[in-house]
Amino acid sequence: MEIKLLQLRDALAQADIRSVTGMIERDKSLLNARLPGNATPLMYALFRKFSELSEHLIRIGAKIDIVTAALMGDTDAVRNFLTHQPWLIKKHSPWGGFSLLHIGVEYGDSAMVKLLLQHGIDPNEAKQPDRMTPLFFSYKFPYHNAELLLSCGADINRRAKYGQTVLHQSMMRGDPGWIEFLLQHGADPNLQTKTRESPWMFAVRWKRLQAAALLEKFITDRTVF
């Protein structure tokens, strides 16, 4: 069985619908089996944003739970789960330990994020190994999800496992709009990681020169003011 699961994961990683379908037709138990890492085939496809493969797995009967619904961006399905089983708000992804809010901010819309926050989910939760809060994953323009998180108490300067903040991570992405949003909402450009690296040093290390220049200008303007 372990070999079959490894082969299935490899086919999923290549979004090879034909191979995936063939394996599942030969062994129906693979459709909702747990792959290495503990995700189901549908969770894996959704996580990798393989839309055609995901739709195919749903058509042939893949099970949909609240984590899968969040990955699908299906706010109505998530609402239905929480209406009938409110304790599911504490559910985490079977791989990585991500909260529904972590998933919602990246794969869902503002309606889903608002729904999860209304059910009392912690905007600063970071129980997974990397210790990143949902705000780390809220970088999609026009940043409505980030605004919702901040309005509900998300800490913009909360540190992850190695001491990095959302601003550090934004330097790696190099998106000027996201960087400006964070700075305008109180991100501290002087905080350092456990290895004493500032966000500016991250930008230089990842060769995000525009991001580095933007940060330098912000610090200079603030100092002059």
N, C-alpha and C positions, 0 to 999 in steps of 0.2 A: 504493500500500500504506500509506503514511504517513497518508493521510486516513482509510482504513479503520480503522487502529489508533486514531486520535484519536476517531473515532465510537464504536468499541467501548469505549474507556475512558470516554467520556461516558455510555454506556448502563450500564456497570458501576457508575459512580459513583452512578447513580440506582437501582441494584439492579433494573433493568428486564429481567426474565428473558425476556420475549417478544422484545424488541428484540435482546438478546444472542443468543438462540437463532436468530433469523432471520439475523443476520449470519454466524454460524458455519455454519449450514446452507448458505448461499450460498457460503461460502469456508471449507472445513474447516481450512485452514492457520491460521486465526485462533484455534483452540481452544488451541493451545500457543504462540502467537506471543508475542514480547516487546513489551509496551506501552511507550509513552514512560515512562521511569523504570526500564525493564528488568525489571519483574515480568510474570509470565504472568497471564492473566485469573483463574485460580484463586487464585494468590498474592494478587492485588489484592482479590478478594472475601473471602478469609480474613482478610487484614490489616484490612479494613474491618469485619470481623465480620458480613458478610452471610450468615447461615447457610443460608437457603433457596437463594440464588443459588449458594453454594459447593457445596451438595449436588447441585444440578442440573448444574453443570459436571463434578462427579465422575461422575455417572450417565452423561453423554454421552462420557466417556472422557478427561477432562483428565489430563495426566501428573502423577504424584506423585513428587517427589524428596525428599531429606531435609529441605530447607527447608520444602517444602509440608507434609510430615508433621508437622514441628514446629509449624507454623501451625495444623494441624488438631488439635493436642493429642494426637496418636496416639503414645503412648510405645512401644507394641509395634513400630510401623513404624519409628520412629527406632532402636530397639534392633536390629532386623533389618538396617537399613542399616549400622550401626556394627559389627555382628558380621561381616558379609561385606566391608565396606569401611571399616575403622577410620580411614583417613585423612580420611574425610568430617567428622570432628570439627572440622576446620579450615575447614569450609565457612561462607561468609557469605551473607547475603541479597543478591540481585543488585541491589537498590535499597538505598541507605543504608549498606551494609556492616555490618549487624548480625550478631553471632555467633549460633550456635544457642542459646547460653545466654540472650542477650537475648530471643530469640523464646520460648524455653522458659519463662522466668519469667512472661511475660505471657499466653501462650496454652496452656501446659501445666500439669501438676500437679507435686506434689513428687517423684513417681516419675521424671518426665522430667528434672527439675532434678538429682536425685541421680544419674541415669544419666549425664548430660552431665559432671557434676563427677567422677564415677568414671573417665571417659575422659580426664581430665586437662585439661579446658578451664579457662582462666584466669578466676577469678571477678571479676577487676579489668580484664578486657579492655575497651578502649574505643577501637577503631581508626576508628570511624565519625566523620564530621565534627563531630558535637555532643560527642564525647568523653564520653558518659554511660556509666557501667558498668551491668551488669545490675541492680545494686541499685536504680537509679533507676526500674526498671520492675517492682519487686517489691512494689507497694503493695496487692495484693489481700488482704483480710482472710481468714483469721486470720494472715497473714504467715509461713506455713510456708516459702515459697520464700526469703523474706528471711533467716529463721533459718538455713536451709541454707547460703546464701551466706556469711553471717557466720561460721558454724562452719568454713567452708573457707577463710577468710582474706580475705573481701571487706572493703575499707577503707571504713568508713562515712563518713569525711570526705574521700574522694577527690573532687577537683574536676573539673568538666566544662570545656568549652571556654572559657566566660566566667568561670570561677572559682566557679561555683555548686556547692553540695553537694546531696546528696539531701535534706537538711533544708530548703534553700532551695526546692527543687522541691515539697516537701510543703506548704509554706506557700501555694503557688499552688493546690494541690488543696484545701487547707483541711480535710482529714480528721483530726479530733482523735485517733482511734485510731492512725493511722499516725505522726502527729507524736509522740505519747507513746511509741510503740514505738521510734522513732529516738532520742529523748532518753534513754530507759532503756538503750539499747544503745551509748551513747557518742557520739552526734552532738554536735558542738560548736556551740552556739548563737551563738558570737561570731565565727565565721569570716566573712570578707567576700569578695564577688565582686571582679572586676577594677575595677568601678566603685564599690567600697567600700560595697556594700549588704550588710547583715546579713540573716539569715532574718526577723527581726522587721520590717525595712523592706520585705521582699518581701510579708509578710502584710498590712501596711498598704496598700501600693501596689495589691494585688489585692483589697483590701477584705475580707480574711478576718479579721474582728475577733475571732472566737472563737479562731482560731489564734494571733493576736497576744497575746491575754490568757493563753492557755495557756503560751506561751513566756515571757511576763513572770513568771508565777507560778513556773515552773521555775527561772528565773534567780534570782529573789528567794529561793526556798526553799533553793537551793544556796548562796547567799551567806550567809544566816542560819545555815545548818548549819555 
